[in-house]
Amino acid sequence: MLKLPSHGRYDHVNITQRPDYTWPGGKRLAFYIAMNIEHFAFGAGIGMDPTNRGGPQTSRNWAWRDYGNRVGNWRLFEILDELKLPATILLNSSVCYQYPDIVEKIRQRGDDVCGHGRTNAEVLQSFWEHDEARVIKECTEVIEKYVGVRPYGWMGPGANESKVTPDILKEAGYTYLLDWPVDDQPIWMRTRSGPLLSVPYPLELNDAGTLVARDHTGREFADMIVDQFEELLEASEKQPLVFSLSLHGFIVGQPFRLRALRKAIKHCVEHKHADRVWFTRAGDIANYCLAMKPGLIPGSVAAVAA
């Protein structure tokens, strides 16, 4: 029998065969917004240019992405403040050196922060293990120094892991990661040093993949947000689920996309069944799951035994 290579991080358990549980207050759907706040090397590293896909970094591409730190992120913060929504910040540690006003805004809002590498101009997939461990350590220490709280969650640049990233994260003191778009519920993953929680994070409900890589419009993206929310809210009557939305200020923070985005998020917050929704942060979801008794979260029995 042919056996293909396997990661061995978790077992297959389909969503119709899992125990039921609820989020705090009897809520059925956990809702969080991830803001990706990033800094890029000028004239070096990986680009993200929709007019030159796969091409190298250019000054125009750098300037477009820096728009997020000068304008777009602040527009998103305004929406979150207006709707009184918390957020999870996926933070390049180099942001701490470059944009102290952004760091102060994060501190003032009380958002939780996930490590997001040093810069999205590099990915860790091709690093030697000791180099990757050094980068993760540096990122963790810089965020703790400047933000004032060490991160316990991780989302790597581009979600491009090496084969040992979860192992390194566990050994560095991390308790959860967002790199695996594998489920609508948190699951426990195996590492060589014990369990690590995977919290749902969107590959598709993500403006980078949807608007930049697949050329959808801002209104199409807004429709996706509403449709995802409505479908998950309905499905959450059967099992507790997680709605996650990933945003970048340099993409969806562009003025012509903001209006539709604001309307879509307001639709969720002001929904007639909003009382069934836990508007929260990825870290709060992780902490709630960490405190749950074994057997409820997929992989938790094996995780505890590990």
N, C-alpha and C positions, 0 to 999 in steps of 0.2 A: 504493500500500500504506500502510495506517495504521501509523504508528510512535508508540507511546506514550512518554511521558517516561521516561527511564532514569537511574539514579544513576551508571552507568559505573564503579562501584567494583571489580567483579570480573566474570569471565566464567563462563559455565555449564560446569561439569565434574562430571558425575554420579559418585557415590561408587564405582560399579562399574568405573570406567575410570581409576583413579588408581594410581600406583606404590605398592608396599608398602614399609613401613619399620617399625621397632620403637621403642618407648620405651626408656629406659635399662634395662640389665640384661635385655634381651630381653622386657620386659613388653609386653602388648598393649592394655591399657586404662589410661588415665590417669584418676585419680579426684581431684577436688578439691571442697572445700566452701567456698562464698563466704558469709561473714557480713556482712550489711549493718548497719553501725553508724551511726546517723543522729541528727541533732538538728533540731528543728523550731521555726520562729518561733511564738511564743505569740500566738494571736488573729489571725494573719495568714498569708497564703499558702495553699498547697494542703492540703486535708484528705485523709484516707483513712478515711472512716467507713463501715463496712458497714451501719450503720442509716440512713445519709443519703447514699447514693451520689452523688458529684459535688457534694456540698454544701460550704460553706466550712469553714474551720478553726474548731473550737470548743474550749472549755476541756476538755470531756470527751474529745474526740478527742486533744488534745495530751497529756492525762494518760495515756491508754491507750498512746500511742506512747512516752511517757517511761518506762513500765513496763519496756520493753526495756533501758534504760540502768541502771535501778535493780535489776532482778531478772533478766529474761529472758536478756540477754546472758551473765550470770554463770552461769546454768544451762547454757547452750550451751558456754561455756568449760569447765565441769566435765565435760561429755560428751567434748569433744575431748581434754582432759587425761587422762581415764580411759582412752580408747582410743588415746592417743599419736598423735593425728592432727594434722597441720599444717592451716592454714587460710589462705585469702585474705580479707583484710579490705577491704570496700568502705566507705571512710571519708569521711563528710562532714567537711570541714575544721573546721567550727564545733564538732565534738566535742572537738577539741584544747583549745579554750578552756573548755569546760563540764565535761568529765569526765576530769580528769588520771589518775584511777585506771584508767580503761579504756585510756588511752594507755599507761600503765605495764604493764598486763597484755599488751597487744599486743607491746610491746618485750621483755618477759620471755619470751614464748612464741616470739619470732622469726618471727611470721607476716609474710607479705608484704602490702603495703598498696597498694591501687589508689585513685586519686583518684575521688571520688564526688560532686563538686561541693561547694559550701559548705553547703547544706542541702537536704533533700528537700521543703522548703516552696516551692522554686522549681525550674523546669525551664528548660533553655537553648534550647529549640526556637524561641522567639519573640524571642530576644535579637538585637540588631544584632551584626554580626561582631566589631567592636572591643570591645563589651561582653562577649561570650562569651569572647574571648581574654583579657580582663582577669580574668574570673572563674576561668578555668582556671589562669592564672598565679598568682593569689592562693591558690587551693586547693593548688597544687603547692608553693609556698613555705611555707605554713603547715604542711603535713604534714611537709615536710623538716625544718623547725625543731623541731617538737614530737616527732615520731617518731624523727628522727635519720637517716632514709634517704629520699631523694626517690622519689616514685612514678614508675614507667615504664609502668604499666598504668592504664587509665581505664575506668570504667563510669559513665555520666552518670546523674543523678537521673531515675528512671523510664525510663532508656534512651531518653529523648526527645532525639534529636539535631536540630541544624539541618542545613541542606544542606552546611555547610562544617565541621562538627565534626571529622571525621577529618583534614581539612587543617590545622586549627588545632592539633590534638593532635600531629601529625607535626612541625609547626614549633615546638612547645613542647618537643620532645625526647622525646615518648612513643614507645614501640616497639610497643605492642599495646593493643587495646581489646576490651571485652566486650559492646558495645552491640548487636551484630547476631546474633540467634539463628537463623543461617542454615545451620548445618552441625554434624556430629558430629566433624569434624576441624578443626584450625586451617587458615585460608586466608590468602593475602596479598591485601590490598586496595590499590587505587590511591589516592593523594592527589596534589595538585598539586605536592607537594615530595618525592615518593618513596613507597616502600612502607611499609605499616603492617599488622601482623599482627592478624588477628581470631581470638581464642581463644573456643571455644564457651562460651556462658553460657545458662542455661535460662530461657525464657519460661514454660514450663509446670511444670517441676519446681522451682517457686518458690512459697514459701508465700504471698507477696503475691497472686499471680494465682490460685492454686488455692484457698486458704482464705478470703481476703477477697473477691476479685472473683467467684469461682464457687461459693462456699459449700460446698466439700467439707469433710469432717470430718478431724480429725487422723489417724484410723486409715486413712481413704481415702488421705490424703497419704503415710502410711507405706507402704501397699501400692504406691503409685506409685513410691516410691523403690526398693523391692525389685524390682518388675517392670522398671523402667528399667535397674537394675544387671544383672539376670539377662539381659535381652535384649541389652544392649550387650556384656556379657562374652562371650556366645555369638557375637555378630556380629563381635567383635574377632578371632576366629580367621581371618577373611578380610581385615580391614584394621584398622590401629591407630585407636582411637577415644578420645573424651574423655567421661567421665561428670562432670557438674557439678551441684551441688545448691546452691540459693540459700535462705538462711535469714534471718529477721528475729527478733530477740529478743522484740519486743512481740507477735509473732504465734505462732510455734511455740514460743516460750519460756513460753507459758501452761502451768500445771501439767497440765491435763487432756490437753494434746497432747504433752507431753514423753515420757511413757512409751512411746508408740508410736514416736515419733521415735528415741529411744535404741535401741529394739529393731531398728528398720530399719537404722540405721547400723551397729550391731553385726553384723547379718546380713552386711553387705558386708565389714567388716573381718575377720570370722572365717570367711569363706566357704572352702569346701574348695579353691577354686581362687584364693585370694587371692594366691598366688605369681605369678599372671599380671597382677596389678594394681599399678600405680605410684601409691601414695598420696602426693599431692604438692600443689603450689600452682600457681595460674595463672601466676605469674611464672616458675616453673621450667619449665613447659610452653613458655612463650614463649621463654625463653632457649635451651632445647634446639632449638626450631625455628629460631631465629635462626642457630644454628651449623650447621644441616644444609646439605648441598650443594644447589645449585639443581636444580629439576626434581622434587623429591619432594613438596613442599607445593604445593597448587594455587595457581597464579599466581606461583610463585617465579621462573620464568624471566623473565617480564616484569618482576617486581619488581626483580630484580638489574640488568636492563638499564636500569631507570629510575634 
